[in-house]
Amino acid sequence: MNQKAFRLIVRGTVQGVGFRPFIYRLATRLGYSGFVRNIGEGVEIYLEKPGGDLSEFLELLRTEAPPLARIEEVDYQPVEPLGRSGFEIDRSSQEKSFVFISPDIATCPECLREIQNPKERRYRYPFTNCTNCGPRYTIVRRLPYDRPKTTMSGFRMCPDCRREYRDPLDRRYHAQPIACPRCGPGLSLVEAASGKKIPGGLEEAVRLIRNGKILAVKGLGGFHLICLATSRKAVKRLRQIKRRQTKPLALMARDIGTIRKYATVSSSEKSWLTSPARPIVLLKKKRELPGISPFIDTVGIMLPYTPLHHLLLKDLPLIVATSSNRKDAPIIKDDRLVGPELCDYILTHNREIAMRADDSVLTVVNGKPVFFRRARGFVPFPQAVPENLNSPVQILAVGGELKNTISIYKNGHIVTSQFLGDLDDYENYRYFEETLTHLKKLFSFRPDLVVSDLHPDFWSTRYARNLKIPHLQVQHHFAHSLAPLVEHHLIPDKKFLGVSFDGFGYGDDGQAWGGEFLLADLDGYERFAHFDYVPLPGGDAAAREPWRMAAAYLYRTFGKNFRPPRPLARIPENRLHSVRLMMERNINSPLTSSAGRLFDAVAFICGLAPARVEFEAEAPSRLEAAASRVGSKFGRSYAFSINRSTRPYRIDFSPTIMELVFDLEKKKIRPEEAARKFHLTLVRVILETALLARKEHGLNLVVLTGGVFLNRILTEQTEKVLKENGFEVLRPAFYSPGDESLSLGQITYALNKLKREPF
């Protein structure tokens, strides 16, 4: 029978996930000779055998691929036979790459069994991994993903590890971080104040934590600060160190059983907790842990995701595991930056972290995730774009100012970075530059075009201008609205309604937008409706001091001589008087339509928010927690009005504020009930505006975006009522609705513009 041969190129997440040994086993099983190797764009496979027919191979390629592999595309063609005998795994090509790499993956069951078994040579070894688990993104310096291009390059394999590494039938075949106690990284326990090494290692670290000490523990993407979660004294000290008095602290629990002692866990929440990504999941509290998440009704918990965590948690069922960053700075990854000002002891190791990455944070709403932070476990998975948007141009999107991410586009895919923080902090800006440099190296990326926010003074916008390449700018809320379209591969054939609620975005009129209804398609948008403007007394100070927004809405509702309700009466009269004068004389009081600032105002009027918040969205989080304490059968809402005399329509919340004050002061309803009524008011606002848009424009698709949709009640109820009224609802699922998704929307805008106006 004639010998037939084929060359295949497989693209996607196919390096570092056990793909080549899988191909070796599959080809051998089906009787093929040939080879498989990593190349710059993915994996190359050469197959030959008499009368070869690829149909079975292609079917099994997709149905039996390793669990961490993501096949995006398979190209194949017949070629001249080379006369190979047997099947081999060849050396990787050194060509420039655009291949995808798996995120860091939690310890698999097989490795976990090994570290728990005294008969195994990796018993209690904190760096145990295999092809199905372990570090990836945080250790790789360049692609293709081979050991010399990772931070494991300095560890020479012992004979046993080398044998496993070279055996295609072993699950550690070409597991680049492969290690064991003889040849791999090791732990060190150091006293922070003196720098002196402490004997006892892991066992001593456990004893110190149990005795109330605070340890900095080096993980995959940076250091955690760890203490005993049930020690009120240790948690209080940790808060003093972090200068964080109210912002929630993340927990790490030994197992699901431990989590269920402190929080309720649904089946979908359990599946996320136990997934290979191991994110922090926000769960409803069952029992209060003093000092962990005060004033709100959820607690963020994750399960162990490295062997080191599993070994720590064996004797410590519940610990605080919060990022080691100083206030507003990125997570620390280098030992030299950890000192006695942060912890008592340092549990570190000698494997370098190439790229820092924080823990991912999500909640589950209507069975789907809502990401508060997308980082470890999810980055750098690629996002394929719809085929009709593909472009040969390489595009960089630099996002916004707060909760920044970077996205790059090349060869039909978008890669979005991990959460980078707020760029107005110098350390975060350096992190932004560090991450962009890393992505350029990994993906041989050289941008032809850069996209930024419309705001002229954002650090990201300034960076884009300084690149001296073609530069596009996209309005903030339009970028928000475009992001879910490319995520869900939905390019609507007619206009949709983008509902974009957040704290701030620079508007076309120079004002601070944030409560927006955009009539949009990929080509552009018009402002269909928005929250009516109110003053922002003190500018940025109003975002930090909710009482200012309470005063602004009361001024807007009752006039300059409004009588302060009880919570506002606590503010010194001279400060309140100065804010009144600011608004009356239009001094340092720019106008805003921000939904986030409306939440601040209502939270303060209800007596649920402090005069000055410690972290962004603290006031809305407290308002949401109060509303959640009221049963879901509570269905009343407040009045509002939609002014249709001008275009765009303006949504006036003066009736809402008037009724709210009356409810609290005359009817004496509980703040929790007022909070619930306010949430349901916003749901009604969205529904009525969407019905107006459908009546006038025949649209049926509503896209929900912006950081306000991190609010579980708002998202849950809005999705429900819109679907009940026949709307198709789209929202981010694997990206955050907040500003982290701006760079994704910016790429979408640029790709569509290039389709209409070739570069």
C-alpha positions in Angstrom: 0.0 0.0 0.0 1.3 3.5 -0.8 2.9 5.4 2.0 0.9 8.6 2.9 2.2 11.5 4.9 0.7 14.7 6.5 2.0 17.8 8.2 -0.3 19.3 10.9 0.0 22.6 12.8 -2.0 22.7 16.0 -2.5 26.2 17.5 -3.9 27.1 20.9 -2.8 26.4 24.4 -0.7 23.4 23.5 2.7 23.9 25.2 3.4 22.9 28.7 0.1 20.9 29.0 1.3 17.4 28.1 0.3 17.8 24.5 3.4 16.3 22.8 3.4 13.1 24.9 -0.3 12.8 24.2 0.4 13.0 20.4 3.2 10.5 20.9 0.8 8.0 22.5 -2.0 8.7 20.0 0.3 8.3 16.9 1.9 5.2 18.3 -1.5 3.7 19.0 -2.7 4.4 15.5 0.4 3.0 13.9 1.9 6.2 12.6 5.6 7.0 12.2 6.8 10.6 12.4 7.5 13.3 14.9 5.9 16.0 17.0 7.7 19.2 18.2 7.0 22.7 19.6 7.3 25.5 17.1 6.8 29.2 17.4 3.1 29.1 16.4 2.1 26.0 18.3 2.8 22.3 17.7 4.0 20.7 14.5 3.1 17.0 13.8 4.4 14.9 11.0 2.6 11.6 10.4 3.1 8.8 7.9 1.9 5.3 7.3 0.7 3.1 4.5 -2.8 4.2 3.3 -2.9 6.8 6.1 -6.3 8.3 6.8 -6.4 11.3 9.1 -10.0 11.2 10.1 -9.6 9.0 13.2 -6.5 10.9 14.3 -8.2 14.3 14.0 -11.3 13.1 15.9 -9.2 11.7 18.8 -7.0 14.8 18.7 -9.9 16.8 19.9 -11.8 14.3 22.1 -8.8 12.9 24.0 -6.6 16.0 24.3 -5.1 16.7 27.8 -7.4 18.5 30.2 -5.3 21.8 30.2 -5.0 21.9 26.4 -7.1 24.3 24.4 -7.0 23.6 20.6 -7.9 26.8 18.7 -7.1 25.6 15.2 -5.7 22.6 13.3 -4.2 23.1 9.8 -3.1 20.0 7.8 -1.9 19.1 4.4 -0.5 16.1 2.5 3.3 16.1 2.1 5.9 13.8 0.6 6.8 10.9 2.9 10.1 11.1 4.6 10.5 7.4 5.2 10.5 7.7 9.0 10.4 4.6 11.2 8.8 4.9 14.6 7.5 8.0 16.2 9.6 10.6 18.1 9.3 13.8 20.1 11.8 16.2 18.4 13.6 19.2 19.7 11.6 22.5 19.8 12.0 25.0 17.0 13.6 28.3 18.0 11.6 30.5 15.7 9.7 33.6 16.9 6.6 32.6 18.7 2.9 33.3 18.9 1.9 30.2 20.9 -0.2 30.2 24.0 0.9 29.0 27.4 -1.3 27.6 30.1 -1.9 29.7 33.3 -0.5 28.4 36.6 -2.5 25.3 37.5 -3.4 24.0 41.0 -1.8 20.8 42.2 -3.4 17.7 40.6 -4.7 14.7 42.6 -1.8 12.5 41.5 0.8 15.0 42.8 -1.2 15.5 46.0 -1.2 11.8 46.7 2.6 11.7 46.2 3.3 14.4 48.7 1.0 12.7 51.2 2.6 9.2 50.8 5.7 8.5 52.9 6.8 5.8 50.4 7.1 8.4 47.5 10.4 10.2 46.9 8.4 13.5 46.8 6.8 13.0 50.1 6.2 16.4 51.7 8.1 18.1 48.9 6.6 21.6 48.4 7.6 21.9 44.7 6.0 18.7 43.4 4.4 19.1 39.9 3.8 17.3 36.7 2.6 18.1 33.1 -1.0 18.5 34.4 -0.3 21.0 37.2 2.1 23.5 38.6 3.6 26.9 37.6 3.5 28.1 34.0 3.0 31.8 33.3 4.8 33.0 36.5 8.0 31.1 35.7 8.3 31.4 31.9 10.7 34.0 30.5 10.3 33.2 26.8 8.6 30.8 24.4 8.7 28.1 23.2 8.0 26.8 26.7 11.2 24.8 27.5 13.0 24.5 30.8 16.0 26.7 29.8 13.5 29.5 29.2 12.0 29.3 32.6 13.2 30.2 36.1 13.9 26.4 36.6 16.9 26.7 34.2 19.4 26.9 37.1 18.2 23.6 38.7 20.0 20.6 37.1 17.8 17.5 37.1 18.9 14.4 39.1 19.0 11.0 37.2 15.5 10.1 38.5 13.9 13.4 37.4 15.8 13.2 34.1 14.4 9.7 33.4 10.8 10.9 34.0 11.4 14.0 32.0 12.6 12.0 29.0 9.9 9.2 29.1 7.0 10.0 26.8 4.8 7.6 28.8 5.5 9.3 32.1 3.1 12.1 33.2 6.2 14.3 33.9 7.5 14.0 30.4 8.8 17.5 29.5 7.2 19.0 32.7 9.5 22.0 32.7 9.2 22.7 36.4 10.0 19.0 37.3 11.9 18.7 40.6 12.4 16.6 43.6 14.1 17.1 47.0 17.5 16.0 45.5 17.6 18.5 42.6 14.9 21.1 42.9 14.1 24.3 44.8 14.2 24.3 48.6 12.5 26.2 51.4 14.1 28.6 53.9 12.6 30.1 57.0 14.1 33.5 57.9 13.5 35.8 60.8 12.4 39.1 59.2 14.1 41.4 61.7 17.6 39.8 61.7 17.7 38.0 58.4 18.8 34.9 60.3 17.8 31.5 59.0 15.6 29.5 61.4 15.9 25.7 61.6 12.8 23.5 61.3 11.5 24.8 58.0 7.9 24.0 57.2 7.1 22.4 60.6 8.5 25.5 62.4 6.5 27.8 60.1 3.3 26.0 61.0 4.1 26.3 64.8 4.8 30.0 64.4 1.6 30.7 62.6 -0.3 28.7 65.2 1.3 30.9 67.9 0.0 34.1 66.4 3.0 35.1 64.2 2.6 36.7 60.8 4.6 35.1 58.0 5.3 36.2 54.4 5.1 33.1 52.3 6.4 33.0 48.8 3.9 31.4 46.4 3.5 31.2 42.6 3.0 34.8 41.7 4.2 36.6 44.8 4.2 36.6 48.6 1.2 36.1 50.8 1.0 37.5 54.3 -0.4 34.6 56.3 -1.7 34.4 59.9 -4.2 32.2 61.8 -7.7 33.3 60.7 -9.2 32.5 64.1 -6.8 34.6 66.0 -8.3 38.0 66.7 -5.0 39.4 67.9 -3.1 38.2 64.8 -5.7 39.5 62.4 -5.7 42.9 64.1 -1.8 43.1 63.8 -2.0 42.1 60.2 -4.5 44.9 59.5 -2.2 47.4 61.2 0.7 46.2 59.0 -1.4 46.4 55.9 -2.9 49.7 57.0 -6.2 48.1 56.1 -8.9 48.5 58.8 -12.0 47.5 56.9 -11.1 46.1 53.5 -11.8 42.3 53.4 -9.0 39.8 53.9 -8.8 36.6 51.8 -8.9 33.3 53.5 -7.4 29.9 52.5 -9.1 26.8 53.8 -7.9 23.2 54.0 -11.0 21.8 52.3 -14.6 22.3 51.4 -15.7 20.9 54.7 -13.8 23.7 56.5 -15.3 26.3 54.2 -18.8 25.1 55.0 -18.3 25.9 58.7 -18.0 29.6 57.8 -19.9 30.1 54.5 -22.6 28.6 52.4 -21.4 26.9 49.2 -23.6 26.2 46.2 -22.7 23.5 43.6 -21.5 26.1 41.1 -19.4 27.8 43.8 -17.9 24.5 44.7 -17.0 23.8 41.1 -15.1 27.1 41.0 -13.4 26.6 44.3 -12.1 23.1 43.2 -11.3 24.1 39.6 -7.7 23.9 38.4 -7.6 27.8 38.5 -8.4 27.8 42.3 -9.7 31.4 42.5 -10.9 33.2 45.6 -14.7 32.9 45.6 -16.9 35.3 47.4 -19.3 33.3 49.5 -22.2 34.2 51.8 -21.1 34.2 55.4 -22.5 31.6 57.8 -20.3 32.5 60.8 -18.6 35.7 61.5 -14.8 35.6 61.8 -13.7 38.8 63.7 -11.8 41.3 61.6 -11.9 39.3 58.3 -14.7 41.1 56.3 -16.4 43.6 58.5 -19.7 45.3 57.4 -20.3 43.1 54.5 -22.1 39.7 54.1 -19.6 37.8 52.1 -16.1 36.3 52.7 -13.5 35.5 50.1 -12.1 32.0 50.4 -9.8 29.8 48.3 -8.5 26.3 48.5 -4.8 25.4 48.5 -3.3 25.5 45.0 0.4 24.6 45.5 2.0 21.7 47.4 3.3 24.2 49.9 -0.2 25.4 50.7 -1.4 21.9 51.1 1.4 21.1 53.5 0.7 24.3 55.5 -3.0 23.6 55.7 -2.6 20.1 56.9 -2.2 21.4 60.4 -3.8 24.8 60.0 -7.4 24.4 58.7 -8.0 28.1 58.1 -5.5 30.9 57.5 -5.6 34.5 56.2 -3.7 34.6 52.9 -3.7 38.2 51.7 -1.4 39.7 49.1 1.9 41.1 50.4 1.6 44.4 48.7 1.9 47.7 50.5 -1.2 49.8 50.3 -2.2 50.3 46.6 1.1 48.8 45.3 1.5 45.5 43.4 2.1 42.1 45.0 5.8 41.6 46.1 7.7 38.9 44.3 11.3 39.5 45.4 12.7 38.5 48.8 14.7 41.7 49.1 11.5 43.7 49.4 10.1 41.7 52.3 11.2 42.9 55.7 10.1 43.3 59.3 7.7 46.1 58.5 5.5 43.4 56.8 5.9 40.3 58.9 7.7 38.4 61.7 9.1 35.6 59.6 9.6 34.8 55.9 9.0 31.4 54.4 10.7 31.6 51.0 12.3 29.5 48.3 15.0 29.8 45.7 12.9 29.5 42.6 12.6 33.0 41.0 9.2 34.4 40.0 9.5 35.7 36.4 6.1 37.4 36.4 4.0 38.4 39.4 0.3 37.6 39.5 -2.2 38.0 42.2 -5.0 35.6 43.1 -8.1 35.8 41.0 -11.4 36.8 42.7 -14.9 36.0 41.5 -18.5 35.6 42.7 -21.2 33.5 41.0 -24.4 35.1 39.8 -27.1 33.2 38.1 -24.8 30.3 37.7 -22.0 32.3 35.9 -18.9 33.9 37.2 -18.5 37.6 37.8 -14.8 38.5 38.1 -13.6 41.1 40.6 -10.0 40.3 39.6 -8.7 38.1 36.8 -5.2 37.0 37.3 -3.6 33.7 38.5 -5.2 30.7 37.0 -6.8 32.5 34.0 -4.0 34.6 32.5 -2.7 34.3 29.8 -5.5 32.3 28.2 -6.2 33.7 24.7 -9.4 35.1 23.4 -10.1 34.3 19.8 -11.8 37.1 17.9 -14.7 36.5 15.3 -13.2 35.7 12.0 -14.6 38.7 10.2 -12.6 41.0 12.6 -9.2 39.4 12.0 -6.4 41.7 10.9 -2.7 41.3 10.2 -2.0 44.4 12.3 -0.6 43.9 15.8 -2.5 46.0 18.3 -1.7 47.1 21.8 -4.5 48.3 24.1 -3.4 50.0 27.3 -6.7 50.2 29.2 -7.7 52.9 31.7 -6.2 54.4 34.8 -7.8 52.3 37.6 -7.8 48.5 37.8 -5.7 48.5 34.7 -5.0 45.6 32.3 -3.1 45.5 29.0 -4.4 43.6 26.0 -2.4 42.6 22.9 -3.8 41.4 19.6 -1.9 39.2 17.1 -2.9 36.5 14.6 -6.6 36.5 15.4 -6.2 36.3 19.2 -6.3 38.7 22.1 -4.2 38.1 25.2 -5.2 40.2 28.2 -2.8 40.6 31.1 -3.4 40.0 34.8 -4.9 42.7 36.9 -2.3 45.4 37.3 -3.9 47.9 39.7 -4.2 51.7 39.6 -1.6 53.4 37.5 -1.6 56.6 39.6 0.6 54.6 41.9 4.2 54.6 40.7 4.9 51.0 41.6 1.8 49.9 39.7 2.9 51.9 36.7 6.2 50.1 36.7 4.3 46.8 37.0 2.4 47.9 33.9 5.7 48.4 32.0 7.1 45.2 33.3 4.1 43.2 32.2 4.1 44.7 28.7 7.8 43.9 28.3 7.0 40.3 29.4 4.1 39.9 26.9 6.3 41.3 24.1 9.0 38.7 24.8 6.5 35.8 25.2 4.6 36.5 22.0 7.2 38.2 19.8 4.8 41.1 19.8 5.6 44.5 18.2 2.6 46.8 18.1 1.7 48.6 14.9 -1.2 50.4 16.5 -2.0 51.5 20.1 -5.4 52.1 21.6 -6.2 54.1 24.8 -9.0 55.7 26.8 -10.3 59.1 25.7 -9.1 60.7 29.0 -6.1 62.9 28.0 -4.4 62.7 31.4 -4.5 59.0 32.2 -1.1 57.6 32.6 -2.0 54.9 30.1 -3.1 57.5 27.5 0.2 59.4 28.0 2.1 56.1 27.5 0.2 55.5 24.3 1.0 58.9 23.0 4.7 58.5 23.7 5.0 55.3 21.6 5.0 57.4 18.4 2.9 54.9 16.5 -0.7 55.4 15.2 -2.9 56.0 18.2 -6.7 55.5 18.6 -8.8 56.7 21.5 -12.0 55.2 22.6 -14.7 56.6 25.0 -14.6 54.7 28.3 -18.2 53.4 28.4 -18.2 52.5 24.7 -15.1 50.3 25.3 -16.9 48.7 28.3 -19.9 47.9 26.1 -17.8 46.3 23.3 -15.8 44.0 25.5 -18.5 41.3 26.1 -19.2 41.2 22.3 -15.8 39.8 21.4 -15.8 37.6 24.5 -19.0 35.9 23.5 -18.2 36.0 19.7 -21.4 38.0 19.1 -21.3 40.7 16.4 -24.9 42.0 16.3 -26.3 42.9 12.9 -28.2 45.9 14.4 -27.7 48.3 17.3 -27.7 47.2 20.9 -28.2 49.0 24.2 -25.0 49.3 26.3 -25.8 49.8 29.9 -22.6 51.0 31.5 -22.6 51.9 35.2 -19.4 52.7 37.0 -17.6 55.4 39.1 -16.0 57.5 36.4 -15.3 57.7 32.7 -14.3 60.7 30.6 -17.3 61.8 28.5 -17.5 63.4 25.0 -18.6 66.6 26.7 -15.7 66.6 29.2 -17.9 65.6 32.1 -17.5 62.6 34.4 -19.9 60.0 33.0 -20.9 56.8 34.8 -24.6 56.1 34.5 -24.9 55.5 30.8 -27.2 54.0 28.3 -25.5 53.8 24.9 -27.2 53.1 21.6 -24.3 51.3 19.9 -22.9 49.0 17.3 -19.2 48.3 16.5 -19.0 51.5 14.4 -19.9 53.9 17.1 -22.6 55.0 19.6 -24.9 57.7 20.7 -25.9 58.5 24.2 -29.5 57.3 24.5 -29.9 58.2 28.2 -27.9 58.9 31.3 -28.3 59.7 35.0 -28.9 63.4 35.4 -25.9 65.4 36.3 -25.2 66.3 39.9 -22.2 68.2 41.3 -19.1 66.3 42.4 -18.1 68.6 45.3 -14.3 68.6 45.8 -13.7 66.5 42.6 -11.8 63.3 43.5 -12.4 63.9 47.2 -16.1 63.1 46.6 -15.2 59.5 45.6 -13.4 59.1 49.0 -15.9 60.8 51.2 -19.5 59.6 50.5 -21.0 62.3 52.7 -20.1 64.8 49.9 -22.2 62.9 47.4 -25.0 62.6 49.9 -24.9 66.4 50.2 -24.8 66.8 46.4 -28.0 64.7 45.9 -29.8 66.4 48.7 -28.8 69.8 47.2 -30.1 68.6 43.8 -33.4 67.4 45.4 -34.2 70.0 48.0 -32.2 73.0 47.1 -29.4 74.8 48.8 -31.1 75.1 52.2 -31.7 71.3 52.5 -32.0 70.0 56.0 -29.3 67.4 56.7 -30.7 64.0 57.6 -29.3 62.3 60.7 -26.2 60.7 59.2 -25.1 64.0 57.5 -25.7 65.9 60.8 -22.6 64.1 62.1 -20.4 66.1 59.7 -19.0 69.3 61.2 -21.1 72.3 60.2 -18.2 74.2 58.7 -17.3 71.4 56.4 -20.9 70.9 55.3 -21.2 74.7 54.8 -18.1 74.8 52.6 -19.5 72.0 50.4 -22.8 73.8 50.1 -20.9 76.9 48.9 -18.8 74.9 46.5 -21.9 73.6 44.8 -23.8 76.9 44.9 -20.9 78.9 43.4 -19.7 76.0 41.1 -16.2 75.9 42.6 -14.3 72.6 42.2 -17.7 70.9 41.6 -17.6 69.3 38.2 -20.7 67.5 37.0 -21.1 63.8 37.1 -23.7 61.2 35.9 -21.9 58.5 37.9 -23.9 55.4 39.1 -21.1 54.7 41.6 -21.4 58.1 43.2 -25.2 57.6 43.5 -24.6 54.4 45.4 -22.2 56.3 47.7 -24.9 59.0 48.4 -27.6 56.5 49.2 -25.3 54.4 51.4 -24.4 57.4 53.4 -28.0 58.7 53.7 -29.0 55.2 54.9 -26.3 55.5 57.7 -24.4 52.5 56.2 -21.3 54.2 55.0 -18.4 55.9 56.8 -17.7 59.6 56.2 -14.4 58.5 54.5 -14.0 55.2 52.8 -10.8 53.1 53.0 -11.2 51.4 49.6 -13.0 51.9 46.4 -16.7 50.7 46.4 -16.7 50.3 50.2 -19.9 52.3 50.6 -21.7 50.4 47.8 -20.5 47.1 49.2 -22.0 48.0 52.6 -25.3 49.0 50.9 -25.4 45.7 49.0 -24.8 43.7 52.2 -27.6 45.5 53.9 -30.0 45.0 51.0 -29.1 41.3 51.0 -30.4 40.9 54.5 -33.9 41.6 53.3 -35.8 38.7 51.8 -36.0 38.4 48.0 -39.8 38.6 48.2 -39.4 42.2 49.1 -40.3 43.8 45.8 -41.0 47.6 46.3 -38.9 50.3 44.7 -38.6 54.1 44.7 -39.9 56.6 42.2 -37.7 58.2 39.6 -38.4 60.1 36.4 -37.1 60.0 32.8 -36.9 63.4 31.3 -37.7 62.8 27.6 -37.9 66.5 26.6 -34.3 66.5 25.5 -32.0 63.9 23.9 -30.2 62.1 25.4 -32.9 61.3 27.9 -32.1 62.2 31.5 -32.9 60.0 34.5 -33.7 62.1 37.5 -33.3 60.5 41.0 -34.7 63.4 42.9 -37.9 61.5 43.6 -35.8 58.6 44.8 -33.9 60.7 47.3 -37.0 62.5 48.4 -38.8 59.2 49.2 -35.7 57.7 50.7 -35.3 60.5 53.2 -39.0 60.3 54.0 -38.9 56.6 54.5 -35.9 56.8 56.9 -37.1 59.8 58.9 -40.9 59.7 58.9 -41.8 56.1 58.2 -38.8 54.8 60.3 -38.1 51.9 57.9 -35.0 50.0 58.4 -31.9 51.0 56.4 -31.8 47.4 55.0 -35.2 47.8 53.5 -34.3 51.2 52.1 -31.2 49.7 50.6 -33.2 46.9 49.0 -35.7 49.4 47.6 -32.9 51.4 46.0 -31.4 48.3 44.3 -34.8 47.4 42.9 -35.2 51.1 41.7 -32.1 50.8 39.6 -33.4 47.5 38.1 -36.6 49.3 37.1 -34.6 52.2 35.7 -32.7 49.8 33.4 -35.9 47.9 32.4 -37.9 51.0 31.5 -35.0 52.6 29.6 -34.5 49.3 27.7 -38.2 49.2 26.8 -38.0 52.8 25.5 -35.0 51.9 23.4 -36.8 48.8 22.0 -39.9 50.8 21.2 -37.9 53.5 19.4 -35.2 51.5 17.7 -36.4 47.9 17.6 -33.3 46.6 19.5 -33.4 43.5 21.6 -29.8 43.1 22.9 -28.8 44.6 26.2 -25.2 44.6 27.3 -24.5 45.1 31.0 -21.0 46.4 31.9 -19.1 48.6 34.3 -17.9 48.1 37.8 -21.3 48.7 39.4 -22.4 45.3 37.9 -20.0 43.7 40.4 -23.1 44.2 42.6 -24.7 40.7 42.9 -28.2 41.9 43.6 -28.2 44.4 40.7 -26.8 41.9 38.2 -29.0 39.0 39.3 -32.2 41.0 39.3 -31.5 43.0 36.1 -30.7 39.8 34.1 -33.9 38.3 35.5 -36.3 41.1 34.6 -34.8 41.8 31.2 -35.1 38.2 30.2 -38.6 38.0 31.5 -39.4 40.9 29.1 -37.9 39.2 26.1 -34.5 40.8 26.0 -31.3 39.0 25.1 -28.8 39.9 27.9 -25.0 39.9 27.5 -22.5 40.5 30.3 -18.9 39.6 30.9 -18.3 36.0 32.1 -14.6 35.4 32.0 -13.5 39.0 32.2 -14.5 41.6 34.8 -17.3 44.0 34.2 -15.1 46.7 35.7 -12.3 48.6 34.2 -10.1 45.5 33.7 -12.1 44.8 30.6 -11.5 48.2 29.0 -8.4 47.0 27.1 -10.5 44.1 25.6 -13.1 46.6 24.4 -10.4 48.9 23.0 -9.0 46.0 20.9 -12.5 45.3 19.6 -13.0 48.9 18.5 -9.6 49.0 16.8 -10.2 45.7 14.9 -13.6 46.9 13.6 -12.1 50.3 12.6 -9.3 48.5 10.7 -11.9 46.5 8.8 -13.5 49.7 7.6 -10.3 51.7 7.2 -7.4 49.4 6.5 -4.2 50.3 8.2 
